């Protein structure tokens, strides 16, 4: 994951934020980890529709950005879980208003999308 230096000169940090959480799955992964650590299988179950390959990739990227920590409990059978770092917790705080906005506007957005798809 490359972060260009010109991103640091922008007056708005959205480019940096989107570099960290960009894509369809990362915000959902973070949302589902805000309640505490979870094992890979639990995250996969909570994030409906994500493939195992993509989940592995997204988790690795979030760990690399110090948003998540991967903890290997060094036991048999193997047990690994993922948890938010303090840095990641600050990011999740910023996602909560987006979650609330989406919840409040779900029907409106669905109606708009349905209307747009029914037009020739």
Phi and psi restraints in degrees (range 20) as a CNS / XPLOR table:
assign (resid 1 and name C) (resid 2 and name N)
       (resid 2 and name CA) (resid 2 and name C) 1.0 -96.9 20.0 2
assign (resid 2 and name N) (resid 2 and name CA)
       (resid 2 and name C) (resid 3 and name N) 1.0 134.9 20.0 2
assign (resid 2 and name C) (resid 3 and name N)
       (resid 3 and name CA) (resid 3 and name C) 1.0 -116.2 20.0 2
assign (resid 3 and name N) (resid 3 and name CA)
       (resid 3 and name C) (resid 4 and name N) 1.0 110.5 20.0 2
assign (resid 3 and name C) (resid 4 and name N)
       (resid 4 and name CA) (resid 4 and name C) 1.0 -72.8 20.0 2
assign (resid 4 and name N) (resid 4 and name CA)
       (resid 4 and name C) (resid 5 and name N) 1.0 142.3 20.0 2
assign (resid 4 and name C) (resid 5 and name N)
       (resid 5 and name CA) (resid 5 and name C) 1.0 -63.7 20.0 2
assign (resid 5 and name N) (resid 5 and name CA)
       (resid 5 and name C) (resid 6 and name N) 1.0 -29.1 20.0 2
assign (resid 5 and name C) (resid 6 and name N)
       (resid 6 and name CA) (resid 6 and name C) 1.0 -65.8 20.0 2
assign (resid 6 and name N) (resid 6 and name CA)
       (resid 6 and name C) (resid 7 and name N) 1.0 -17.4 20.0 2
assign (resid 6 and name C) (resid 7 and name N)
       (resid 7 and name CA) (resid 7 and name C) 1.0 -65.4 20.0 2
assign (resid 7 and name N) (resid 7 and name CA)
       (resid 7 and name C) (resid 8 and name N) 1.0 -27.7 20.0 2
assign (resid 7 and name C) (resid 8 and name N)
       (resid 8 and name CA) (resid 8 and name C) 1.0 -74.6 20.0 2
assign (resid 8 and name N) (resid 8 and name CA)
       (resid 8 and name C) (resid 9 and name N) 1.0 -14.0 20.0 2
assign (resid 8 and name C) (resid 9 and name N)
       (resid 9 and name CA) (resid 9 and name C) 1.0 -94.2 20.0 2
assign (resid 9 and name N) (resid 9 and name CA)
       (resid 9 and name C) (resid 10 and name N) 1.0 -8.3 20.0 2
assign (resid 9 and name C) (resid 10 and name N)
       (resid 10 and name CA) (resid 10 and name C) 1.0 -69.5 20.0 2
assign (resid 10 and name N) (resid 10 and name CA)
       (resid 10 and name C) (resid 11 and name N) 1.0 139.7 20.0 2
assign (resid 10 and name C) (resid 11 and name N)
       (resid 11 and name CA) (resid 11 and name C) 1.0 -70.4 20.0 2
assign (resid 11 and name N) (resid 11 and name CA)
       (resid 11 and name C) (resid 12 and name N) 1.0 -18.3 20.0 2
assign (resid 11 and name C) (resid 12 and name N)
       (resid 12 and name CA) (resid 12 and name C) 1.0 -115.0 20.0 2
assign (resid 12 and name N) (resid 12 and name CA)
       (resid 12 and name C) (resid 13 and name N) 1.0 133.2 20.0 2
assign (resid 12 and name C) (resid 13 and name N)
       (resid 13 and name CA) (resid 13 and name C) 1.0 -85.8 20.0 2
assign (resid 13 and name N) (resid 13 and name CA)
       (resid 13 and name C) (resid 14 and name N) 1.0 9.4 20.0 2
assign (resid 13 and name C) (resid 14 and name N)
       (resid 14 and name CA) (resid 14 and name C) 1.0 -59.4 20.0 2
assign (resid 14 and name N) (resid 14 and name CA)
       (resid 14 and name C) (resid 15 and name N) 1.0 -35.4 20.0 2
assign (resid 14 and name C) (resid 15 and name N)
       (resid 15 and name CA) (resid 15 and name C) 1.0 -61.7 20.0 2
assign (resid 15 and name N) (resid 15 and name CA)
       (resid 15 and name C) (resid 16 and name N) 1.0 -40.0 20.0 2
assign (resid 15 and name C) (resid 16 and name N)
       (resid 16 and name CA) (resid 16 and name C) 1.0 -69.7 20.0 2
assign (resid 16 and name N) (resid 16 and name CA)
       (resid 16 and name C) (resid 17 and name N) 1.0 -46.2 20.0 2
assign (resid 16 and name C) (resid 17 and name N)
       (resid 17 and name CA) (resid 17 and name C) 1.0 -58.2 20.0 2
assign (resid 17 and name N) (resid 17 and name CA)
       (resid 17 and name C) (resid 18 and name N) 1.0 -45.1 20.0 2
assign (resid 17 and name C) (resid 18 and name N)
       (resid 18 and name CA) (resid 18 and name C) 1.0 -69.9 20.0 2
assign (resid 18 and name N) (resid 18 and name CA)
       (resid 18 and name C) (resid 19 and name N) 1.0 -27.1 20.0 2
assign (resid 18 and name C) (resid 19 and name N)
       (resid 19 and name CA) (resid 19 and name C) 1.0 -64.9 20.0 2
assign (resid 19 and name N) (resid 19 and name CA)
       (resid 19 and name C) (resid 20 and name N) 1.0 -35.3 20.0 2
assign (resid 19 and name C) (resid 20 and name N)
       (resid 20 and name CA) (resid 20 and name C) 1.0 -80.1 20.0 2
assign (resid 20 and name N) (resid 20 and name CA)
       (resid 20 and name C) (resid 21 and name N) 1.0 -42.9 20.0 2
assign (resid 20 and name C) (resid 21 and name N)
       (resid 21 and name CA) (resid 21 and name C) 1.0 -111.7 20.0 2
assign (resid 21 and name N) (resid 21 and name CA)
       (resid 21 and name C) (resid 22 and name N) 1.0 9.3 20.0 2
assign (resid 21 and name C) (resid 22 and name N)
       (resid 22 and name CA) (resid 22 and name C) 1.0 -58.4 20.0 2
assign (resid 22 and name N) (resid 22 and name CA)
       (resid 22 and name C) (resid 23 and name N) 1.0 149.8 20.0 2
assign (resid 22 and name C) (resid 23 and name N)
       (resid 23 and name CA) (resid 23 and name C) 1.0 105.0 20.0 2
assign (resid 23 and name N) (resid 23 and name CA)
       (resid 23 and name C) (resid 24 and name N) 1.0 175.9 20.0 2
assign (resid 23 and name C) (resid 24 and name N)
       (resid 24 and name CA) (resid 24 and name C) 1.0 -77.1 20.0 2
assign (resid 24 and name N) (resid 24 and name CA)
       (resid 24 and name C) (resid 25 and name N) 1.0 -32.2 20.0 2
assign (resid 24 and name C) (resid 25 and name N)
       (resid 25 and name CA) (resid 25 and name C) 1.0 -98.6 20.0 2
assign (resid 25 and name N) (resid 25 and name CA)
       (resid 25 and name C) (resid 26 and name N) 1.0 -32.8 20.0 2
assign (resid 25 and name C) (resid 26 and name N)
       (resid 26 and name CA) (resid 26 and name C) 1.0 -58.6 20.0 2
assign (resid 26 and name N) (resid 26 and name CA)
       (resid 26 and name C) (resid 27 and name N) 1.0 -46.6 20.0 2
assign (resid 26 and name C) (resid 27 and name N)
       (resid 27 and name CA) (resid 27 and name C) 1.0 -59.9 20.0 2
assign (resid 27 and name N) (resid 27 and name CA)
       (resid 27 and name C) (resid 28 and name N) 1.0 -36.1 20.0 2
assign (resid 27 and name C) (resid 28 and name N)
       (resid 28 and name CA) (resid 28 and name C) 1.0 -69.3 20.0 2
assign (resid 28 and name N) (resid 28 and name CA)
       (resid 28 and name C) (resid 29 and name N) 1.0 -39.5 20.0 2
assign (resid 28 and name C) (resid 29 and name N)
       (resid 29 and name CA) (resid 29 and name C) 1.0 -61.0 20.0 2
assign (resid 29 and name N) (resid 29 and name CA)
       (resid 29 and name C) (resid 30 and name N) 1.0 -46.8 20.0 2
assign (resid 29 and name C) (resid 30 and name N)
       (resid 30 and name CA) (resid 30 and name C) 1.0 -62.7 20.0 2
assign (resid 30 and name N) (resid 30 and name CA)
       (resid 30 and name C) (resid 31 and name N) 1.0 -42.1 20.0 2
assign (resid 30 and name C) (resid 31 and name N)
       (resid 31 and name CA) (resid 31 and name C) 1.0 -57.0 20.0 2
assign (resid 31 and name N) (resid 31 and name CA)
       (resid 31 and name C) (resid 32 and name N) 1.0 -44.1 20.0 2
assign (resid 31 and name C) (resid 32 and name N)
       (resid 32 and name CA) (resid 32 and name C) 1.0 -77.9 20.0 2
assign (resid 32 and name N) (resid 32 and name CA)
       (resid 32 and name C) (resid 33 and name N) 1.0 -11.6 20.0 2
assign (resid 32 and name C) (resid 33 and name N)
       (resid 33 and name CA) (resid 33 and name C) 1.0 -98.5 20.0 2
assign (resid 33 and name N) (resid 33 and name CA)
       (resid 33 and name C) (resid 34 and name N) 1.0 -2.5 20.0 2
assign (resid 33 and name C) (resid 34 and name N)
       (resid 34 and name CA) (resid 34 and name C) 1.0 -68.0 20.0 2
assign (resid 34 and name N) (resid 34 and name CA)
       (resid 34 and name C) (resid 35 and name N) 1.0 -19.3 20.0 2
assign (resid 34 and name C) (resid 35 and name N)
       (resid 35 and name CA) (resid 35 and name C) 1.0 -83.5 20.0 2
assign (resid 35 and name N) (resid 35 and name CA)
       (resid 35 and name C) (resid 36 and name N) 1.0 -3.8 20.0 2
assign (resid 35 and name C) (resid 36 and name N)
       (resid 36 and name CA) (resid 36 and name C) 1.0 131.9 20.0 2
assign (resid 36 and name N) (resid 36 and name CA)
       (resid 36 and name C) (resid 37 and name N) 1.0 177.2 20.0 2
assign (resid 36 and name C) (resid 37 and name N)
       (resid 37 and name CA) (resid 37 and name C) 1.0 -58.7 20.0 2
assign (resid 37 and name N) (resid 37 and name CA)
       (resid 37 and name C) (resid 38 and name N) 1.0 150.1 20.0 2
assign (resid 37 and name C) (resid 38 and name N)
       (resid 38 and name CA) (resid 38 and name C) 1.0 -145.7 20.0 2
assign (resid 38 and name N) (resid 38 and name CA)
       (resid 38 and name C) (resid 39 and name N) 1.0 147.6 20.0 2
assign (resid 38 and name C) (resid 39 and name N)
       (resid 39 and name CA) (resid 39 and name C) 1.0 -77.3 20.0 2
assign (resid 39 and name N) (resid 39 and name CA)
       (resid 39 and name C) (resid 40 and name N) 1.0 161.3 20.0 2
assign (resid 39 and name C) (resid 40 and name N)
       (resid 40 and name CA) (resid 40 and name C) 1.0 -51.8 20.0 2
assign (resid 40 and name N) (resid 40 and name CA)
       (resid 40 and name C) (resid 41 and name N) 1.0 -47.9 20.0 2
assign (resid 40 and name C) (resid 41 and name N)
       (resid 41 and name CA) (resid 41 and name C) 1.0 -63.3 20.0 2
assign (resid 41 and name N) (resid 41 and name CA)
       (resid 41 and name C) (resid 42 and name N) 1.0 -34.1 20.0 2
assign (resid 41 and name C) (resid 42 and name N)
       (resid 42 and name CA) (resid 42 and name C) 1.0 -68.8 20.0 2
assign (resid 42 and name N) (resid 42 and name CA)
       (resid 42 and name C) (resid 43 and name N) 1.0 -42.0 20.0 2
assign (resid 42 and name C) (resid 43 and name N)
       (resid 43 and name CA) (resid 43 and name C) 1.0 -63.2 20.0 2
assign (resid 43 and name N) (resid 43 and name CA)
       (resid 43 and name C) (resid 44 and name N) 1.0 -44.0 20.0 2
assign (resid 43 and name C) (resid 44 and name N)
       (resid 44 and name CA) (resid 44 and name C) 1.0 -61.2 20.0 2
assign (resid 44 and name N) (resid 44 and name CA)
       (resid 44 and name C) (resid 45 and name N) 1.0 -38.6 20.0 2
assign (resid 44 and name C) (resid 45 and name N)
       (resid 45 and name CA) (resid 45 and name C) 1.0 -68.0 20.0 2
assign (resid 45 and name N) (resid 45 and name CA)
       (resid 45 and name C) (resid 46 and name N) 1.0 -37.4 20.0 2
assign (resid 45 and name C) (resid 46 and name N)
       (resid 46 and name CA) (resid 46 and name C) 1.0 -76.4 20.0 2
assign (resid 46 and name N) (resid 46 and name CA)
       (resid 46 and name C) (resid 47 and name N) 1.0 -36.1 20.0 2
assign (resid 46 and name C) (resid 47 and name N)
       (resid 47 and name CA) (resid 47 and name C) 1.0 -91.3 20.0 2
assign (resid 47 and name N) (resid 47 and name CA)
       (resid 47 and name C) (resid 48 and name N) 1.0 86.9 20.0 2
assign (resid 47 and name C) (resid 48 and name N)
       (resid 48 and name CA) (resid 48 and name C) 1.0 -64.8 20.0 2
assign (resid 48 and name N) (resid 48 and name CA)
       (resid 48 and name C) (resid 49 and name N) 1.0 128.5 20.0 2
assign (resid 48 and name C) (resid 49 and name N)
       (resid 49 and name CA) (resid 49 and name C) 1.0 97.6 20.0 2
assign (resid 49 and name N) (resid 49 and name CA)
       (resid 49 and name C) (resid 50 and name N) 1.0 -10.2 20.0 2
assign (resid 49 and name C) (resid 50 and name N)
       (resid 50 and name CA) (resid 50 and name C) 1.0 -81.5 20.0 2
assign (resid 50 and name N) (resid 50 and name CA)
       (resid 50 and name C) (resid 51 and name N) 1.0 139.8 20.0 2
assign (resid 50 and name C) (resid 51 and name N)
       (resid 51 and name CA) (resid 51 and name C) 1.0 -82.3 20.0 2
assign (resid 51 and name N) (resid 51 and name CA)
       (resid 51 and name C) (resid 52 and name N) 1.0 158.4 20.0 2
assign (resid 51 and name C) (resid 52 and name N)
       (resid 52 and name CA) (resid 52 and name C) 1.0 -60.7 20.0 2
assign (resid 52 and name N) (resid 52 and name CA)
       (resid 52 and name C) (resid 53 and name N) 1.0 -42.4 20.0 2
assign (resid 52 and name C) (resid 53 and name N)
       (resid 53 and name CA) (resid 53 and name C) 1.0 -61.1 20.0 2
assign (resid 53 and name N) (resid 53 and name CA)
       (resid 53 and name C) (resid 54 and name N) 1.0 -46.1 20.0 2
assign (resid 53 and name C) (resid 54 and name N)
       (resid 54 and name CA) (resid 54 and name C) 1.0 -68.3 20.0 2
assign (resid 54 and name N) (resid 54 and name CA)
       (resid 54 and name C) (resid 55 and name N) 1.0 -39.6 20.0 2
assign (resid 54 and name C) (resid 55 and name N)
       (resid 55 and name CA) (resid 55 and name C) 1.0 -61.2 20.0 2
assign (resid 55 and name N) (resid 55 and name CA)
       (resid 55 and name C) (resid 56 and name N) 1.0 -44.6 20.0 2
assign (resid 55 and name C) (resid 56 and name N)
       (resid 56 and name CA) (resid 56 and name C) 1.0 -58.1 20.0 2
assign (resid 56 and name N) (resid 56 and name CA)
       (resid 56 and name C) (resid 57 and name N) 1.0 -46.9 20.0 2
assign (resid 56 and name C) (resid 57 and name N)
       (resid 57 and name CA) (resid 57 and name C) 1.0 -61.6 20.0 2
assign (resid 57 and name N) (resid 57 and name CA)
       (resid 57 and name C) (resid 58 and name N) 1.0 -46.6 20.0 2
assign (resid 57 and name C) (resid 58 and name N)
       (resid 58 and name CA) (resid 58 and name C) 1.0 -65.7 20.0 2
assign (resid 58 and name N) (resid 58 and name CA)
       (resid 58 and name C) (resid 59 and name N) 1.0 -41.8 20.0 2
assign (resid 58 and name C) (resid 59 and name N)
       (resid 59 and name CA) (resid 59 and name C) 1.0 -62.3 20.0 2
assign (resid 59 and name N) (resid 59 and name CA)
       (resid 59 and name C) (resid 60 and name N) 1.0 -42.6 20.0 2
assign (resid 59 and name C) (resid 60 and name N)
       (resid 60 and name CA) (resid 60 and name C) 1.0 -61.1 20.0 2
assign (resid 60 and name N) (resid 60 and name CA)
       (resid 60 and name C) (resid 61 and name N) 1.0 -42.5 20.0 2
assign (resid 60 and name C) (resid 61 and name N)
       (resid 61 and name CA) (resid 61 and name C) 1.0 -65.4 20.0 2
assign (resid 61 and name N) (resid 61 and name CA)
       (resid 61 and name C) (resid 62 and name N) 1.0 -40.9 20.0 2
assign (resid 61 and name C) (resid 62 and name N)
       (resid 62 and name CA) (resid 62 and name C) 1.0 -68.2 20.0 2
assign (resid 62 and name N) (resid 62 and name CA)
       (resid 62 and name C) (resid 63 and name N) 1.0 -34.6 20.0 2
assign (resid 62 and name C) (resid 63 and name N)
       (resid 63 and name CA) (resid 63 and name C) 1.0 -66.8 20.0 2
assign (resid 63 and name N) (resid 63 and name CA)
       (resid 63 and name C) (resid 64 and name N) 1.0 -44.2 20.0 2
assign (resid 63 and name C) (resid 64 and name N)
       (resid 64 and name CA) (resid 64 and name C) 1.0 -61.4 20.0 2
assign (resid 64 and name N) (resid 64 and name CA)
       (resid 64 and name C) (resid 65 and name N) 1.0 -31.0 20.0 2
assign (resid 64 and name C) (resid 65 and name N)
       (resid 65 and name CA) (resid 65 and name C) 1.0 -87.9 20.0 2
assign (resid 65 and name N) (resid 65 and name CA)
       (resid 65 and name C) (resid 66 and name N) 1.0 5.4 20.0 2
assign (resid 65 and name C) (resid 66 and name N)
       (resid 66 and name CA) (resid 66 and name C) 1.0 63.3 20.0 2
assign (resid 66 and name N) (resid 66 and name CA)
       (resid 66 and name C) (resid 67 and name N) 1.0 27.1 20.0 2
assign (resid 66 and name C) (resid 67 and name N)
       (resid 67 and name CA) (resid 67 and name C) 1.0 -88.8 20.0 2
assign (resid 67 and name N) (resid 67 and name CA)
       (resid 67 and name C) (resid 68 and name N) 1.0 -34.8 20.0 2
assign (resid 67 and name C) (resid 68 and name N)
       (resid 68 and name CA) (resid 68 and name C) 1.0 -121.5 20.0 2
assign (resid 68 and name N) (resid 68 and name CA)
       (resid 68 and name C) (resid 69 and name N) 1.0 157.8 20.0 2
assign (resid 68 and name C) (resid 69 and name N)
       (resid 69 and name CA) (resid 69 and name C) 1.0 -118.2 20.0 2
assign (resid 69 and name N) (resid 69 and name CA)
       (resid 69 and name C) (resid 70 and name N) 1.0 137.0 20.0 2
assign (resid 69 and name C) (resid 70 and name N)
       (resid 70 and name CA) (resid 70 and name C) 1.0 -102.0 20.0 2
assign (resid 70 and name N) (resid 70 and name CA)
       (resid 70 and name C) (resid 71 and name N) 1.0 120.4 20.0 2
assign (resid 70 and name C) (resid 71 and name N)
       (resid 71 and name CA) (resid 71 and name C) 1.0 -111.3 20.0 2
assign (resid 71 and name N) (resid 71 and name CA)
       (resid 71 and name C) (resid 72 and name N) 1.0 120.0 20.0 2
assign (resid 71 and name C) (resid 72 and name N)
       (resid 72 and name CA) (resid 72 and name C) 1.0 -98.5 20.0 2
assign (resid 72 and name N) (resid 72 and name CA)
       (resid 72 and name C) (resid 73 and name N) 1.0 117.2 20.0 2
assign (resid 72 and name C) (resid 73 and name N)
       (resid 73 and name CA) (resid 73 and name C) 1.0 -83.4 20.0 2
assign (resid 73 and name N) (resid 73 and name CA)
       (resid 73 and name C) (resid 74 and name N) 1.0 4.8 20.0 2
assign (resid 73 and name C) (resid 74 and name N)
       (resid 74 and name CA) (resid 74 and name C) 1.0 49.0 20.0 2
assign (resid 74 and name N) (resid 74 and name CA)
       (resid 74 and name C) (resid 75 and name N) 1.0 57.2 20.0 2
assign (resid 74 and name C) (resid 75 and name N)
       (resid 75 and name CA) (resid 75 and name C) 1.0 -141.7 20.0 2
assign (resid 75 and name N) (resid 75 and name CA)
       (resid 75 and name C) (resid 76 and name N) 1.0 167.5 20.0 2
assign (resid 75 and name C) (resid 76 and name N)
       (resid 76 and name CA) (resid 76 and name C) 1.0 -116.6 20.0 2
assign (resid 76 and name N) (resid 76 and name CA)
       (resid 76 and name C) (resid 77 and name N) 1.0 127.7 20.0 2
assign (resid 76 and name C) (resid 77 and name N)
       (resid 77 and name CA) (resid 77 and name C) 1.0 -66.7 20.0 2
assign (resid 77 and name N) (resid 77 and name CA)
       (resid 77 and name C) (resid 78 and name N) 1.0 159.2 20.0 2
assign (resid 77 and name C) (resid 78 and name N)
       (resid 78 and name CA) (resid 78 and name C) 1.0 -57.1 20.0 2
assign (resid 78 and name N) (resid 78 and name CA)
       (resid 78 and name C) (resid 79 and name N) 1.0 140.9 20.0 2
assign (resid 78 and name C) (resid 79 and name N)
       (resid 79 and name CA) (resid 79 and name C) 1.0 -136.7 20.0 2
assign (resid 79 and name N) (resid 79 and name CA)
       (resid 79 and name C) (resid 80 and name N) 1.0 118.3 20.0 2
assign (resid 79 and name C) (resid 80 and name N)
       (resid 80 and name CA) (resid 80 and name C) 1.0 -127.7 20.0 2
assign (resid 80 and name N) (resid 80 and name CA)
       (resid 80 and name C) (resid 81 and name N) 1.0 138.5 20.0 2
assign (resid 80 and name C) (resid 81 and name N)
       (resid 81 and name CA) (resid 81 and name C) 1.0 -135.2 20.0 2
assign (resid 81 and name N) (resid 81 and name CA)
       (resid 81 and name C) (resid 82 and name N) 1.0 167.7 20.0 2
assign (resid 81 and name C) (resid 82 and name N)
       (resid 82 and name CA) (resid 82 and name C) 1.0 -123.2 20.0 2
assign (resid 82 and name N) (resid 82 and name CA)
       (resid 82 and name C) (resid 83 and name N) 1.0 141.2 20.0 2
assign (resid 82 and name C) (resid 83 and name N)
       (resid 83 and name CA) (resid 83 and name C) 1.0 -144.8 20.0 2
assign (resid 83 and name N) (resid 83 and name CA)
       (resid 83 and name C) (resid 84 and name N) 1.0 155.8 20.0 2
assign (resid 83 and name C) (resid 84 and name N)
       (resid 84 and name CA) (resid 84 and name C) 1.0 -69.7 20.0 2
assign (resid 84 and name N) (resid 84 and name CA)
       (resid 84 and name C) (resid 85 and name N) 1.0 140.6 20.0 2
assign (resid 84 and name C) (resid 85 and name N)
       (resid 85 and name CA) (resid 85 and name C) 1.0 -83.0 20.0 2
assign (resid 85 and name N) (resid 85 and name CA)
       (resid 85 and name C) (resid 86 and name N) 1.0 168.8 20.0 2
assign (resid 85 and name C) (resid 86 and name N)
       (resid 86 and name CA) (resid 86 and name C) 1.0 -56.4 20.0 2
assign (resid 86 and name N) (resid 86 and name CA)
       (resid 86 and name C) (resid 87 and name N) 1.0 -38.2 20.0 2
assign (resid 86 and name C) (resid 87 and name N)
       (resid 87 and name CA) (resid 87 and name C) 1.0 -61.6 20.0 2
assign (resid 87 and name N) (resid 87 and name CA)
       (resid 87 and name C) (resid 88 and name N) 1.0 -42.8 20.0 2
assign (resid 87 and name C) (resid 88 and name N)
       (resid 88 and name CA) (resid 88 and name C) 1.0 -65.1 20.0 2
assign (resid 88 and name N) (resid 88 and name CA)
       (resid 88 and name C) (resid 89 and name N) 1.0 -35.7 20.0 2
assign (resid 88 and name C) (resid 89 and name N)
       (resid 89 and name CA) (resid 89 and name C) 1.0 -62.6 20.0 2
assign (resid 89 and name N) (resid 89 and name CA)
       (resid 89 and name C) (resid 90 and name N) 1.0 -36.6 20.0 2
assign (resid 89 and name C) (resid 90 and name N)
       (resid 90 and name CA) (resid 90 and name C) 1.0 -66.0 20.0 2
assign (resid 90 and name N) (resid 90 and name CA)
       (resid 90 and name C) (resid 91 and name N) 1.0 -33.3 20.0 2
assign (resid 90 and name C) (resid 91 and name N)
       (resid 91 and name CA) (resid 91 and name C) 1.0 -70.1 20.0 2
assign (resid 91 and name N) (resid 91 and name CA)
       (resid 91 and name C) (resid 92 and name N) 1.0 -42.2 20.0 2
assign (resid 91 and name C) (resid 92 and name N)
       (resid 92 and name CA) (resid 92 and name C) 1.0 -61.4 20.0 2
assign (resid 92 and name N) (resid 92 and name CA)
       (resid 92 and name C) (resid 93 and name N) 1.0 -36.6 20.0 2
assign (resid 92 and name C) (resid 93 and name N)
       (resid 93 and name CA) (resid 93 and name C) 1.0 -56.9 20.0 2
assign (resid 93 and name N) (resid 93 and name CA)
       (resid 93 and name C) (resid 94 and name N) 1.0 -36.0 20.0 2
assign (resid 93 and name C) (resid 94 and name N)
       (resid 94 and name CA) (resid 94 and name C) 1.0 -75.6 20.0 2
assign (resid 94 and name N) (resid 94 and name CA)
       (resid 94 and name C) (resid 95 and name N) 1.0 -22.0 20.0 2
assign (resid 94 and name C) (resid 95 and name N)
       (resid 95 and name CA) (resid 95 and name C) 1.0 -81.7 20.0 2
assign (resid 95 and name N) (resid 95 and name CA)
       (resid 95 and name C) (resid 96 and name N) 1.0 -23.0 20.0 2
assign (resid 95 and name C) (resid 96 and name N)
       (resid 96 and name CA) (resid 96 and name C) 1.0 -57.4 20.0 2
assign (resid 96 and name N) (resid 96 and name CA)
       (resid 96 and name C) (resid 97 and name N) 1.0 -45.4 20.0 2
assign (resid 96 and name C) (resid 97 and name N)
       (resid 97 and name CA) (resid 97 and name C) 1.0 -61.5 20.0 2
assign (resid 97 and name N) (resid 97 and name CA)
       (resid 97 and name C) (resid 98 and name N) 1.0 -35.0 20.0 2
assign (resid 97 and name C) (resid 98 and name N)
       (resid 98 and name CA) (resid 98 and name C) 1.0 -65.2 20.0 2
assign (resid 98 and name N) (resid 98 and name CA)
       (resid 98 and name C) (resid 99 and name N) 1.0 -39.0 20.0 2
assign (resid 98 and name C) (resid 99 and name N)
       (resid 99 and name CA) (resid 99 and name C) 1.0 -62.5 20.0 2
assign (resid 99 and name N) (resid 99 and name CA)
       (resid 99 and name C) (resid 100 and name N) 1.0 -45.8 20.0 2
assign (resid 99 and name C) (resid 100 and name N)
       (resid 100 and name CA) (resid 100 and name C) 1.0 -63.7 20.0 2
assign (resid 100 and name N) (resid 100 and name CA)
       (resid 100 and name C) (resid 101 and name N) 1.0 -41.8 20.0 2
assign (resid 100 and name C) (resid 101 and name N)
       (resid 101 and name CA) (resid 101 and name C) 1.0 -60.8 20.0 2
assign (resid 101 and name N) (resid 101 and name CA)
       (resid 101 and name C) (resid 102 and name N) 1.0 -45.3 20.0 2
assign (resid 101 and name C) (resid 102 and name N)
       (resid 102 and name CA) (resid 102 and name C) 1.0 -63.4 20.0 2
assign (resid 102 and name N) (resid 102 and name CA)
       (resid 102 and name C) (resid 103 and name N) 1.0 -39.8 20.0 2
assign (resid 102 and name C) (resid 103 and name N)
       (resid 103 and name CA) (resid 103 and name C) 1.0 -64.2 20.0 2
assign (resid 103 and name N) (resid 103 and name CA)
       (resid 103 and name C) (resid 104 and name N) 1.0 -44.4 20.0 2
assign (resid 103 and name C) (resid 104 and name N)
       (resid 104 and name CA) (resid 104 and name C) 1.0 -68.5 20.0 2
assign (resid 104 and name N) (resid 104 and name CA)
       (resid 104 and name C) (resid 105 and name N) 1.0 -27.5 20.0 2
assign (resid 104 and name C) (resid 105 and name N)
       (resid 105 and name CA) (resid 105 and name C) 1.0 -112.4 20.0 2
assign (resid 105 and name N) (resid 105 and name CA)
       (resid 105 and name C) (resid 106 and name N) 1.0 12.3 20.0 2
assign (resid 105 and name C) (resid 106 and name N)
       (resid 106 and name CA) (resid 106 and name C) 1.0 -54.9 20.0 2
assign (resid 106 and name N) (resid 106 and name CA)
       (resid 106 and name C) (resid 107 and name N) 1.0 -49.6 20.0 2
assign (resid 106 and name C) (resid 107 and name N)
       (resid 107 and name CA) (resid 107 and name C) 1.0 -65.3 20.0 2
assign (resid 107 and name N) (resid 107 and name CA)
       (resid 107 and name C) (resid 108 and name N) 1.0 -41.6 20.0 2
assign (resid 107 and name C) (resid 108 and name N)
       (resid 108 and name CA) (resid 108 and name C) 1.0 -63.1 20.0 2
assign (resid 108 and name N) (resid 108 and name CA)
       (resid 108 and name C) (resid 109 and name N) 1.0 -45.3 20.0 2
assign (resid 108 and name C) (resid 109 and name N)
       (resid 109 and name CA) (resid 109 and name C) 1.0 -65.8 20.0 2
assign (resid 109 and name N) (resid 109 and name CA)
       (resid 109 and name C) (resid 110 and name N) 1.0 -42.0 20.0 2
assign (resid 109 and name C) (resid 110 and name N)
       (resid 110 and name CA) (resid 110 and name C) 1.0 -60.7 20.0 2
assign (resid 110 and name N) (resid 110 and name CA)
       (resid 110 and name C) (resid 111 and name N) 1.0 -42.4 20.0 2
assign (resid 110 and name C) (resid 111 and name N)
       (resid 111 and name CA) (resid 111 and name C) 1.0 -65.4 20.0 2
assign (resid 111 and name N) (resid 111 and name CA)
       (resid 111 and name C) (resid 112 and name N) 1.0 -41.2 20.0 2
assign (resid 111 and name C) (resid 112 and name N)
       (resid 112 and name CA) (resid 112 and name C) 1.0 -64.1 20.0 2
assign (resid 112 and name N) (resid 112 and name CA)
       (resid 112 and name C) (resid 113 and name N) 1.0 -43.3 20.0 2
assign (resid 112 and name C) (resid 113 and name N)
       (resid 113 and name CA) (resid 113 and name C) 1.0 -65.7 20.0 2
assign (resid 113 and name N) (resid 113 and name CA)
       (resid 113 and name C) (resid 114 and name N) 1.0 -40.5 20.0 2
assign (resid 113 and name C) (resid 114 and name N)
       (resid 114 and name CA) (resid 114 and name C) 1.0 -64.0 20.0 2
assign (resid 114 and name N) (resid 114 and name CA)
       (resid 114 and name C) (resid 115 and name N) 1.0 -42.2 20.0 2
assign (resid 114 and name C) (resid 115 and name N)
       (resid 115 and name CA) (resid 115 and name C) 1.0 -63.6 20.0 2
assign (resid 115 and name N) (resid 115 and name CA)
       (resid 115 and name C) (resid 116 and name N) 1.0 -43.2 20.0 2
assign (resid 115 and name C) (resid 116 and name N)
       (resid 116 and name CA) (resid 116 and name C) 1.0 -66.6 20.0 2
assign (resid 116 and name N) (resid 116 and name CA)
       (resid 116 and name C) (resid 117 and name N) 1.0 -35.9 20.0 2
assign (resid 116 and name C) (resid 117 and name N)
       (resid 117 and name CA) (resid 117 and name C) 1.0 -77.6 20.0 2
assign (resid 117 and name N) (resid 117 and name CA)
       (resid 117 and name C) (resid 118 and name N) 1.0 -18.8 20.0 2
assign (resid 117 and name C) (resid 118 and name N)
       (resid 118 and name CA) (resid 118 and name C) 1.0 -89.4 20.0 2
assign (resid 118 and name N) (resid 118 and name CA)
       (resid 118 and name C) (resid 119 and name N) 1.0 -8.9 20.0 2
assign (resid 118 and name C) (resid 119 and name N)
       (resid 119 and name CA) (resid 119 and name C) 1.0 -86.9 20.0 2
assign (resid 119 and name N) (resid 119 and name CA)
       (resid 119 and name C) (resid 120 and name N) 1.0 142.4 20.0 2
